[in-house]
Amino acid sequence: MNDDPRVQELITLKTIAETLNQSNDLRLMLNIVLVKLLELTGLSAGWIFLVDDEMSYECVADHDLPHGLLYRDKQPMRCETCWCLDRYRSCKLQNAVNILTCKRLMNVKEYGWGDTAGFTHHATVPLYSGSRRFGVMNVASPGKVHFSGEELALLEAVAYQLGSAVERMRLYEAEQSRADQYARLGEFSRELGTAGSMEHSAAALPELAVSLIGSHFHWAFAALFERDGFEFVLKAVSVEGQLANRAARHLLPEDHWLFEAARGDRYVTATPEQAADLADHLELHGLQKKLSSAMAAPVRVVGADIQGILVVGHSASASHADGGVLGALAEHIAIVLESARMEENRREWTRLEERNRLARDLHDSVSQMLFSLSMTAKGVEGQLRGSHTEEALESVKDIQLLSQNAQREMRALIMQLRPTGLEAGLTSALLAYGKGLKLRVRTRATGSRELPRNVEEALWRIGQEALNNVFKHAGTSEACLVVQLDEDKAVLRISDAGRGIAKKQLIQTNRRSLGLTTMKERAEALGGSLAITSGYRKGTSIEVAIPIPMPVPAASAITGGD
C-alpha cells in the first residue's frame, strides 16, 4: 500500500466521493461517510450536527462515541450548546479548527454521566456549499489534542464534499416534496372541480374546499376568509384534516398581518408569533405552541377584485414549494367560487326568462280567452234583457267552452312551472301530459340510460310545447312520440299527421312564434339543435337532439383510492 500522504488524501477523497453517490437518504449517507472517513484517517470517533435556519441543531450522524456521550439515549448530544456550535452560529467558524477542549465531554465528567474513553479534544469543520451553511462535523481520537494543518485541510476537503452532497439531497428532497405537493394539488383540483359542477351552491363551497385541503395536505390547519364589503369573515376552518366548528363570527382586525396578502398578488409568510396569534384569534386551542409558521394567499380571479384569503399553518418550517402550492390552491378556489356564482346568476336569469315567457303565454292565451269570456257574458246579459233566449243559450255554451279552454291553458302553464311526473321517466311523463290534452299519443323509446337533470328537463319542456302545438294547431287528436337515447346524445321527436304548414308560412312561423323560439333556445343552450319539418296537409315533425356529457369518474377512481 502506498504510504505517500498525498496519495492517501486522494484515496480518501475518492472513496468519500464514491460513497456520497450511493444513497439519496441523507442520514444514512452521512453515517456511512463518517465511518469511511474515520477508517481512512485512522481517527476513532466523530459526529455531525445539522443546523437549520432558526439555528436549532440535531445530531444526525455519529460513530463510536464514548460511553459518557451515550448517556440516556445520547442526551449530552441533544441538550444545551457547545463552543463549536456557538462559533458556528456567530459566523466565526469559517475553516476547520482545533477545539482545545470539548464542553460536552467536560459535562460528562462534571455530571458523572460515564467514561470519556480518553477523549478530551476534537477538530471542528463547518459544512458549506457555496454561501449556504448546513452544520458542523467533529472528529476525535483518545489522547489526540492537536490536528496538523494537513489533517485539517483534508477534513475541509471532505466537508466541502459533504456540504455539496447535503445541498444536492436537500434539493432532491425539495423536488420530491414539490412533486408530491403538486400531485395532491391535482387530486384536490379534480375533486373540487367535480363538486363545483354538481350544483353545489357558492355558500357551501368554502367548507368543501377547506375540507379537501385538510384531507389532501399535511398542514396543521387551513382557513378560508371571504370578503364581506370591507371586512373579511371566516367561512371555514379545518384542524389536522377535520372541519372545526365556527361558533363565532370571526372578523379580521384592520391591522392584521393577513391584510398584507389581501393587498398583494402572491403568498406571504408569517412569523411563528403571528401564526400562534392567528390560531388564538380563531380559537384553535392547543395549536399555538405547535405552529412554526403560517402562509396566506389572496383568493382572486386574475384581473378581478379579491374574493377572500386562504391561510394555512405549518408545524414545521414552510418551504417555497408550499407557497407555490398555496397560491395555486387559492387561484383554483377563486375560479370555482366564481363559476358557482356565475351559475347561480345564470339560473336566476333563466328563472326570470321563464317567468317572462309564462307571462307572455298568459297574455297571449288565457288573457285573451278571459277577455272573450267577459265580452260574451256581456252579450248574454243584453240578450236575456231582450228575451233572445235561444241566442243566450248558445252564448252560454260559448262561455262554458271558453272557460274550459282557459282552465286547460292554466293547468298547462302550471305544469310547466312544476315539472312533476319526471320521476317515472321522460317518455311516461310526456305520454301522461298528452293524455291530459285529450291526445292519443303513440310512443316508442330506444336506448336506456340516466339523463342529466338539465337535459331531461329541457326535453320535457320542449315536448310539452310540441304537444301543445299539436293540440292547438294540428287539427288532429293523434301524435307520435319517439325518445332515442344514444351514447352521446338524446333525441326527442314529436310528429302528427295534421294540417301542416306551407313552406312559406313555416318560414314566417319560425321567425314569429314565441313557442318555437323558446324551444330552439332551450336546445341550443345545452349545445343541441331543433329541426321542424312540415308541409301543407302533410303533418308536422319536430326533432330535438341534445348532446349528453360523458360522466365524470368518481374521485376514488381518478386518484386510485380504495
C-alpha positions as CSV (number, residue, x, y, z in Angstrom):
1,M,0.0,0.0,0.0
2,N,1.4,3.5,-0.9
3,D,2.3,5.4,2.2
4,D,2.6,8.8,0.4
5,P,0.3,11.2,2.4
6,R,-0.7,12.9,-0.9
7,V,-1.8,9.6,-2.3
8,Q,-3.7,8.7,0.9
9,E,-5.5,12.1,0.7
10,L,-6.6,11.4,-2.9
11,I,-7.7,7.9,-2.0
12,T,-9.7,9.3,0.9
13,L,-11.4,12.0,-1.2
14,K,-12.1,9.4,-4.0
15,T,-13.6,7.0,-1.5
16,I,-15.8,9.7,0.1
17,A,-17.0,10.9,-3.3
18,E,-17.9,7.3,-4.4
19,T,-19.8,6.8,-1.1
20,L,-21.7,10.1,-1.4
21,N,-23.2,8.9,-4.7
22,Q,-24.5,5.6,-3.3
23,S,-27.6,6.9,-1.5
24,N,-30.3,9.6,-1.5
25,D,-31.1,9.1,2.2
26,L,-29.4,12.0,4.0
27,R,-28.9,10.4,7.4
28,L,-27.8,7.1,6.0
29,M,-25.3,8.8,3.7
30,L,-23.8,10.9,6.5
31,N,-23.4,7.9,8.8
32,I,-21.7,5.8,6.1
33,V,-19.4,8.7,5.0
34,L,-18.4,9.4,8.7
35,V,-17.5,5.7,9.2
36,K,-15.4,5.7,6.0
37,L,-13.7,9.0,6.9
38,L,-12.7,7.7,10.3
39,E,-11.5,4.4,8.8
40,L,-9.3,6.1,6.2
41,T,-7.8,8.8,8.5
42,G,-7.2,6.5,11.5
43,L,-9.4,8.6,13.8
44,S,-11.7,6.9,16.3
45,A,-14.9,8.8,16.7
46,G,-17.0,11.5,15.1
47,W,-20.4,13.2,15.0
48,I,-22.2,15.6,12.7
49,F,-24.6,18.3,13.7
50,L,-27.0,19.8,11.1
51,V,-28.3,23.3,11.9
52,D,-31.5,24.8,10.5
53,D,-32.3,28.4,9.6
54,E,-33.6,29.0,13.2
55,M,-30.2,27.8,14.5
56,S,-31.7,24.7,16.1
57,Y,-29.4,21.7,15.8
58,E,-29.7,17.9,15.6
59,C,-27.0,15.2,15.8
60,V,-27.8,13.3,12.6
61,A,-24.7,11.0,12.4
62,D,-22.2,9.6,14.9
63,H,-19.8,6.7,15.3
64,D,-18.0,5.1,18.2
65,L,-18.9,7.7,20.8
66,P,-17.5,7.2,24.3
67,H,-19.9,5.7,26.8
68,G,-20.4,9.1,28.6
69,L,-21.8,10.7,25.4
70,L,-24.3,7.8,25.0
71,Y,-25.8,8.6,28.4
72,R,-29.7,8.3,28.4
73,D,-30.0,7.8,24.7
74,K,-27.3,10.4,23.8
75,Q,-28.7,13.1,26.0
76,P,-25.3,15.0,26.0
77,M,-25.5,15.3,22.2
78,R,-29.0,16.8,22.4
79,C,-29.1,19.3,25.2
80,E,-27.5,22.7,25.8
81,T,-24.9,24.1,23.4
82,C,-21.2,23.9,22.9
83,W,-18.3,26.1,21.9
84,C,-18.1,24.8,18.3
85,L,-21.8,25.5,17.7
86,D,-21.6,28.9,19.4
87,R,-18.8,29.9,16.9
88,Y,-20.8,28.5,14.0
89,R,-23.9,30.5,15.0
90,S,-21.9,33.7,15.3
91,C,-20.4,33.0,11.8
92,K,-16.9,32.8,13.4
93,L,-16.3,29.2,12.3
94,Q,-15.1,29.6,8.7
95,N,-12.5,26.8,8.4
96,A,-11.5,23.6,10.1
97,V,-10.1,24.3,13.5
98,N,-8.7,22.6,16.6
99,I,-11.1,22.8,19.6
100,L,-8.8,22.7,22.7
101,T,-11.4,21.1,24.9
102,C,-15.0,19.8,24.3
103,K,-17.7,21.2,26.5
104,R,-19.9,18.1,26.0
105,L,-17.0,15.9,27.3
106,M,-16.5,18.3,30.2
107,N,-20.2,18.0,31.1
108,V,-19.9,14.2,31.0
109,K,-17.1,14.3,33.6
110,E,-18.8,17.1,35.7
111,Y,-22.2,15.3,36.0
112,G,-20.8,11.8,36.2
113,W,-22.6,10.5,33.1
114,G,-19.9,7.9,32.2
115,D,-16.5,7.2,30.8
116,T,-15.0,9.5,28.2
117,A,-12.5,6.8,27.0
118,G,-9.6,9.3,26.9
119,F,-11.4,11.8,24.6
120,T,-10.7,15.4,25.5
121,H,-10.3,17.4,22.3
122,H,-11.7,17.3,18.7
123,A,-11.4,19.0,15.4
124,T,-14.4,21.0,14.2
125,V,-15.2,21.5,10.5
126,P,-18.1,23.7,9.1
127,L,-20.2,22.2,6.4
128,Y,-20.7,24.6,3.5
129,S,-21.9,24.6,-0.1
130,G,-21.3,28.0,-1.7
131,S,-22.9,30.6,0.6
132,R,-25.2,28.1,2.3
133,R,-24.3,26.7,5.7
134,F,-25.5,23.3,7.0
135,G,-23.8,22.5,10.3
136,V,-20.5,21.1,11.7
137,M,-18.6,17.9,11.7
138,N,-16.5,16.9,14.7
139,V,-13.8,14.1,14.7
140,A,-11.6,12.9,17.6
141,S,-9.3,10.2,18.9
142,P,-8.3,9.3,22.5
143,G,-5.4,11.4,23.7
144,K,-5.3,13.4,20.5
145,V,-5.1,17.1,21.4
146,H,-4.0,18.6,18.1
147,F,-4.6,18.2,14.4
148,S,-2.0,19.2,11.9
149,G,-2.5,21.6,9.0
150,E,-2.6,18.8,6.6
151,E,-5.2,16.9,8.6
152,L,-7.4,20.0,8.9
153,A,-7.0,20.6,5.1
154,L,-8.1,17.1,4.4
155,L,-11.1,17.4,6.7
156,E,-12.1,20.7,5.0
157,A,-12.0,19.0,1.6
158,V,-14.2,16.2,2.9
159,A,-16.5,18.8,4.5
160,Y,-16.9,20.6,1.1
161,Q,-17.9,17.3,-0.4
162,L,-20.4,16.7,2.4
163,G,-21.8,20.2,2.1
164,S,-22.4,19.7,-1.7
165,A,-24.0,16.3,-1.0
166,V,-26.3,17.8,1.7
167,E,-27.2,20.6,-0.7
168,R,-27.9,18.0,-3.5
169,M,-30.0,15.9,-1.2
170,R,-31.9,18.8,0.1
171,L,-32.7,19.9,-3.4
172,Y,-33.7,16.3,-4.2
173,E,-36.0,16.2,-1.2
174,A,-37.5,19.6,-2.1
175,E,-38.2,18.4,-5.6
176,Q,-39.7,15.2,-4.3
177,S,-41.8,17.2,-1.9
178,R,-42.8,19.6,-4.7
179,A,-43.8,16.7,-6.9
180,D,-45.9,15.2,-4.1
181,Q,-47.5,18.6,-3.3
182,Y,-48.5,19.1,-6.9
183,A,-49.8,15.6,-7.2
184,R,-52.0,16.4,-4.2
185,L,-52.9,19.7,-5.8
186,G,-54.1,17.8,-8.9
187,E,-56.3,15.5,-6.8
188,F,-57.7,18.5,-4.9
189,S,-58.5,20.4,-8.1
190,R,-60.3,17.4,-9.7
191,E,-62.4,16.8,-6.6
192,L,-63.3,20.5,-6.1
193,G,-63.9,21.0,-9.8
194,T,-66.2,17.9,-9.9
195,A,-68.1,19.2,-6.8
196,G,-68.4,22.7,-8.3
197,S,-70.0,21.3,-11.4
198,M,-72.6,19.2,-9.4
199,E,-74.8,22.2,-8.5
200,H,-73.2,22.9,-5.1
201,S,-74.1,26.4,-4.1
202,A,-71.4,29.1,-3.7
203,A,-72.2,29.3,0.0
204,A,-71.4,25.6,0.5
205,L,-68.1,25.6,-1.5
206,P,-65.8,27.2,1.2
207,E,-66.3,24.4,3.7
208,L,-65.9,21.8,0.9
209,A,-62.7,23.4,-0.3
210,V,-61.2,23.7,3.2
211,S,-62.3,20.1,4.0
212,L,-60.5,18.9,0.8
213,I,-57.4,20.8,1.7
214,G,-57.4,19.2,5.1
215,S,-57.7,15.7,3.7
216,H,-55.1,16.1,0.9
217,F,-52.3,18.2,2.6
218,H,-50.5,17.6,5.9
219,W,-50.8,21.1,7.2
220,A,-51.7,21.9,10.8
221,F,-54.7,23.9,9.9
222,A,-56.3,25.6,6.9
223,A,-58.8,28.5,6.9
224,L,-60.7,30.5,4.3
225,F,-61.9,34.1,4.8
226,E,-64.4,35.6,2.4
227,R,-64.7,39.3,1.6
228,D,-67.9,40.9,3.0
229,G,-67.8,44.5,2.0
230,F,-64.7,46.0,3.6
231,E,-64.3,43.1,6.0
232,F,-63.0,39.5,5.8
233,V,-65.2,36.9,7.6
234,L,-64.1,33.4,8.4
235,K,-66.1,30.9,6.3
236,A,-64.4,27.6,7.1
237,V,-61.5,26.2,9.0
238,S,-60.0,22.7,9.4
239,V,-57.6,21.4,12.0
240,E,-55.4,18.4,11.2
241,G,-57.8,17.4,8.4
242,Q,-61.1,17.8,10.3
243,L,-63.5,20.7,9.9
244,A,-63.8,22.8,13.1
245,N,-66.9,24.4,14.4
246,R,-67.3,28.1,13.9
247,A,-69.3,29.2,16.9
248,A,-68.4,32.9,16.5
249,R,-68.3,35.3,13.6
250,H,-64.6,35.8,13.2
251,L,-63.6,39.1,11.6
252,L,-60.0,40.1,10.8
253,P,-58.9,43.3,12.6
254,E,-57.8,46.0,10.2
255,D,-54.2,45.8,11.3
256,H,-53.9,42.0,11.0
257,W,-51.0,40.7,9.0
258,L,-53.3,38.8,6.7
259,F,-54.3,42.1,5.1
260,E,-50.8,42.1,3.5
261,A,-52.0,39.0,1.5
262,A,-55.2,40.8,0.6
263,R,-53.3,43.7,-0.8
264,G,-50.9,41.6,-2.9
265,D,-50.9,39.1,-5.7
266,R,-48.8,36.3,-4.1
267,Y,-48.5,34.5,-0.9
268,V,-47.0,36.0,2.3
269,T,-45.3,34.2,5.2
270,A,-45.9,34.8,8.9
271,T,-43.6,34.6,11.8
272,P,-44.2,31.9,14.4
273,E,-45.6,34.6,16.7
274,Q,-48.0,35.8,14.1
275,A,-49.0,32.2,13.3
276,A,-49.7,31.5,17.0
277,D,-51.7,34.8,17.3
278,L,-53.9,33.7,14.4
279,A,-54.6,30.3,15.9
280,D,-55.5,32.1,19.1
281,H,-57.8,34.5,17.2
282,L,-59.5,31.6,15.6
283,E,-59.9,29.9,19.0
284,L,-57.8,26.9,17.7
285,H,-56.7,26.0,21.2
286,G,-53.7,23.7,21.5
287,L,-52.2,24.7,18.1
288,Q,-50.4,27.9,19.3
289,K,-47.4,26.0,20.5
290,K,-47.3,23.6,17.6
291,L,-47.1,26.1,14.8
292,S,-43.8,27.1,13.3
293,S,-45.2,29.4,10.6
294,A,-48.2,30.2,8.6
295,M,-48.7,31.3,5.0
296,A,-51.6,33.2,3.3
297,A,-52.6,33.9,-0.3
298,P,-55.2,36.1,-1.9
299,V,-58.3,34.3,-3.4
300,R,-59.0,36.1,-6.6
301,V,-59.6,35.6,-10.3
302,V,-56.9,37.3,-12.4
303,G,-58.0,40.9,-13.1
304,A,-60.8,40.8,-10.6
305,D,-61.3,42.1,-7.1
306,I,-60.2,39.9,-4.2
307,Q,-62.8,37.4,-3.0
308,G,-61.0,36.2,0.1
309,I,-57.9,35.0,1.8
310,L,-56.7,31.4,2.1
311,V,-54.3,30.7,5.1
312,V,-52.6,27.5,6.2
313,G,-50.4,26.8,9.3
314,H,-47.3,24.6,9.5
315,S,-45.9,22.6,12.3
316,A,-42.5,22.7,10.5
317,S,-40.8,25.3,8.5
318,A,-42.7,26.3,5.4
319,S,-40.9,26.0,2.0
320,H,-41.1,27.9,-1.2
321,A,-42.9,24.9,-2.7
322,D,-45.6,25.2,0.0
323,G,-46.1,28.8,-1.1
324,G,-46.4,27.9,-4.7
325,V,-49.0,25.2,-4.0
326,L,-50.9,27.5,-1.7
327,G,-51.1,30.2,-4.4
328,A,-52.4,27.6,-6.9
329,L,-55.0,26.4,-4.4
330,A,-56.2,29.9,-3.8
331,E,-56.4,30.5,-7.6
332,H,-58.4,27.3,-8.1
333,I,-60.8,28.1,-5.2
334,A,-61.3,31.5,-6.7
335,I,-62.2,30.1,-10.1
336,V,-64.6,27.5,-8.6
337,L,-66.3,30.1,-6.4
338,E,-66.6,32.5,-9.4
339,S,-68.0,29.7,-11.6
340,A,-70.6,28.8,-8.9
341,R,-71.7,32.4,-8.5
342,M,-72.0,32.8,-12.3
343,E,-74.0,29.6,-12.5
344,E,-76.3,30.8,-9.7
345,N,-76.7,34.1,-11.7
346,R,-77.4,32.1,-14.8
347,R,-80.1,30.1,-13.1
348,E,-81.7,33.2,-11.7
349,W,-81.7,34.8,-15.2
350,T,-83.2,31.5,-16.5
351,R,-86.0,31.7,-13.9
352,L,-86.7,35.3,-14.8
353,E,-86.8,34.5,-18.5
354,E,-89.2,31.6,-17.7
355,R,-91.4,33.9,-15.7
356,N,-91.4,36.4,-18.6
357,R,-92.3,33.7,-21.1
358,L,-95.1,32.4,-18.9
359,A,-96.4,36.0,-18.5
360,R,-96.4,36.3,-22.3
361,D,-98.1,33.0,-22.7
362,L,-100.8,34.0,-20.1
363,H,-101.3,37.3,-22.0
364,D,-101.5,35.6,-25.4
365,S,-103.8,32.7,-24.5
366,V,-105.5,32.8,-21.1
367,S,-105.9,36.6,-21.0
368,Q,-107.4,36.6,-24.5
369,M,-109.8,33.8,-23.5
370,L,-110.8,35.7,-20.4
371,F,-111.4,38.8,-22.4
372,S,-113.6,36.9,-24.8
373,L,-115.4,35.3,-21.9
374,S,-116.1,38.7,-20.4
375,M,-117.4,40.1,-23.7
376,T,-119.6,37.1,-24.3
377,A,-121.0,37.4,-20.8
378,K,-122.0,41.0,-21.6
379,G,-123.6,39.9,-24.8
380,V,-125.6,37.2,-22.9
381,E,-126.8,39.9,-20.5
382,G,-128.1,42.0,-23.3
383,Q,-129.8,39.0,-25.0
384,L,-131.6,38.0,-21.8
385,R,-132.9,41.5,-21.4
386,G,-134.2,41.4,-25.0
387,S,-135.7,37.9,-24.4
388,H,-133.5,36.3,-27.1
389,T,-133.4,33.0,-25.2
390,E,-132.0,30.8,-28.0
391,E,-129.2,33.2,-28.7
392,A,-128.5,33.4,-25.0
393,L,-128.2,29.7,-24.6
394,E,-125.7,29.5,-27.5
395,S,-123.7,32.2,-25.8
396,V,-123.7,30.4,-22.5
397,K,-122.3,27.3,-24.3
398,D,-119.5,29.6,-25.7
399,I,-118.8,30.8,-22.2
400,Q,-118.5,27.2,-20.9
401,L,-116.2,26.3,-23.8
402,L,-114.0,29.4,-23.3
403,S,-113.8,28.8,-19.5
404,Q,-112.8,25.1,-20.1
405,N,-110.1,26.2,-22.5
406,A,-108.8,28.8,-20.1
407,Q,-108.6,26.2,-17.3
408,R,-106.8,23.8,-19.6
409,E,-104.3,26.6,-20.6
410,M,-103.8,27.5,-17.0
411,R,-103.1,23.9,-16.0
412,A,-100.6,23.5,-18.8
413,L,-98.8,26.6,-17.6
414,I,-98.8,25.4,-14.0
415,M,-97.4,22.1,-15.3
416,Q,-94.6,23.9,-16.9
417,L,-93.8,25.7,-13.7
418,R,-93.7,22.5,-11.7
419,P,-92.4,19.5,-13.8
420,T,-93.9,16.7,-11.8
421,G,-94.1,13.2,-13.2
422,L,-90.5,13.1,-14.4
423,E,-89.6,10.6,-11.7
424,A,-91.4,8.0,-13.9
425,G,-89.2,8.9,-16.9
426,L,-89.4,11.3,-19.8
427,T,-91.5,9.1,-22.1
428,S,-94.1,8.3,-19.4
429,A,-94.3,12.0,-18.4
430,L,-94.9,13.2,-21.9
431,L,-97.4,10.4,-22.6
432,A,-99.4,11.5,-19.4
433,Y,-99.1,15.1,-20.5
434,G,-100.5,14.3,-23.9
435,K,-103.4,12.4,-22.4
436,G,-104.2,15.4,-20.3
437,L,-104.6,17.3,-23.5
438,K,-107.0,14.6,-24.8
439,L,-104.4,13.5,-27.4
440,R,-103.9,9.9,-28.4
441,V,-100.1,9.6,-28.2
442,R,-98.2,6.6,-29.7
443,T,-94.8,6.2,-28.1
444,R,-91.6,4.5,-29.0
445,A,-88.4,4.5,-26.9
446,T,-84.9,3.2,-27.8
447,G,-81.9,3.0,-25.5
448,S,-81.8,3.1,-21.8
449,R,-79.6,5.4,-19.6
450,E,-79.9,8.1,-16.9
451,L,-80.2,11.6,-18.3
452,P,-78.5,14.6,-16.7
453,R,-81.2,16.6,-14.9
454,N,-80.8,19.7,-17.1
455,V,-81.1,17.7,-20.3
456,E,-84.1,15.8,-19.1
457,E,-85.9,19.0,-18.0
458,A,-85.1,20.7,-21.4
459,L,-86.6,17.8,-23.3
460,W,-89.6,17.8,-21.0
461,R,-90.3,21.5,-21.7
462,I,-89.8,21.2,-25.4
463,G,-92.0,18.1,-25.5
464,Q,-94.8,20.0,-23.6
465,E,-94.6,22.8,-26.1
466,A,-94.7,20.5,-29.1
467,L,-97.7,18.5,-27.8
468,N,-99.5,21.8,-27.0
469,N,-98.9,22.9,-30.7
470,V,-100.4,19.6,-31.9
471,F,-103.4,20.2,-29.7
472,K,-103.9,23.8,-30.7
473,H,-102.9,23.9,-34.4
474,A,-102.6,20.5,-36.0
475,G,-106.3,19.8,-36.3
476,T,-105.8,16.2,-35.2
477,S,-106.0,14.4,-31.9
478,E,-103.2,12.0,-32.6
479,A,-99.5,12.3,-32.2
480,C,-96.4,10.1,-32.3
481,L,-93.7,10.4,-29.7
482,V,-90.2,9.0,-30.1
483,V,-87.4,9.1,-27.5
484,Q,-84.0,7.9,-28.6
485,L,-81.1,7.7,-26.1
486,D,-77.7,7.2,-27.7
487,E,-74.3,7.1,-26.0
488,D,-73.5,10.7,-26.9
489,K,-76.9,12.4,-27.4
490,A,-80.6,12.3,-26.6
491,V,-83.2,12.7,-29.4
492,L,-86.9,13.6,-29.0
493,R,-89.2,13.5,-32.0
494,I,-92.9,14.5,-31.9
495,S,-94.9,14.3,-35.1
496,D,-98.5,14.5,-36.3
497,A,-100.5,13.9,-39.4
498,G,-102.5,17.1,-39.2
499,R,-103.0,20.0,-41.5
500,G,-99.3,21.0,-41.6
501,I,-97.8,24.3,-42.6
502,A,-96.9,25.5,-46.1
503,K,-93.2,26.2,-46.7
504,K,-93.6,30.0,-46.9
505,Q,-95.8,30.1,-43.9
506,L,-93.3,27.8,-42.0
507,I,-90.5,30.3,-42.5
508,Q,-92.7,33.1,-41.1
509,T,-93.8,30.9,-38.2
510,N,-90.2,30.1,-37.3
511,R,-89.4,33.8,-37.1
512,R,-92.5,35.0,-35.2
513,S,-93.6,32.1,-33.0
514,L,-92.6,32.7,-29.4
515,G,-93.1,29.0,-28.5
516,L,-90.9,27.7,-31.3
517,T,-88.2,30.3,-30.5
518,T,-88.3,29.2,-26.8
519,M,-87.9,25.5,-27.8
520,K,-84.9,26.3,-30.0
521,E,-83.3,28.4,-27.3
522,R,-83.7,25.6,-24.8
523,A,-82.0,23.1,-27.1
524,E,-79.2,25.5,-28.2
525,A,-78.5,26.4,-24.5
526,L,-77.3,22.8,-24.0
527,G,-75.4,22.6,-27.2
528,G,-78.2,20.9,-29.1
529,S,-80.4,21.6,-32.1
530,L,-84.0,21.7,-33.1
531,A,-85.4,21.0,-36.6
532,I,-89.0,21.4,-37.9
533,T,-90.3,19.6,-40.9
534,S,-93.8,20.4,-42.2
535,G,-95.9,20.6,-45.4
536,Y,-99.5,21.6,-46.2
537,R,-101.7,18.7,-45.3
538,K,-98.6,16.6,-44.7
539,G,-98.4,17.0,-40.9
540,T,-95.5,18.4,-38.8
541,S,-92.5,16.9,-37.2
542,I,-90.3,18.5,-34.5
543,E,-87.0,16.8,-33.7
544,V,-84.6,18.0,-31.0
545,A,-81.1,16.5,-30.3
546,I,-79.1,17.4,-27.2
547,P,-75.6,16.0,-26.5
548,I,-75.1,14.1,-23.3
549,P,-71.8,14.9,-21.5
550,M,-69.6,12.0,-20.5
551,P,-70.0,11.0,-16.8
552,V,-67.3,12.3,-14.5
553,P,-65.4,9.5,-12.8
554,A,-65.6,9.3,-9.0
555,A,-62.7,10.8,-7.1
556,S,-61.5,7.4,-5.8
557,A,-61.4,6.1,-9.4
558,I,-59.4,9.1,-10.5
559,T,-56.9,9.1,-7.7
560,G,-56.5,5.4,-7.4
561,G,-58.1,5.3,-3.9
562,D,-59.9,2.5,-2.3
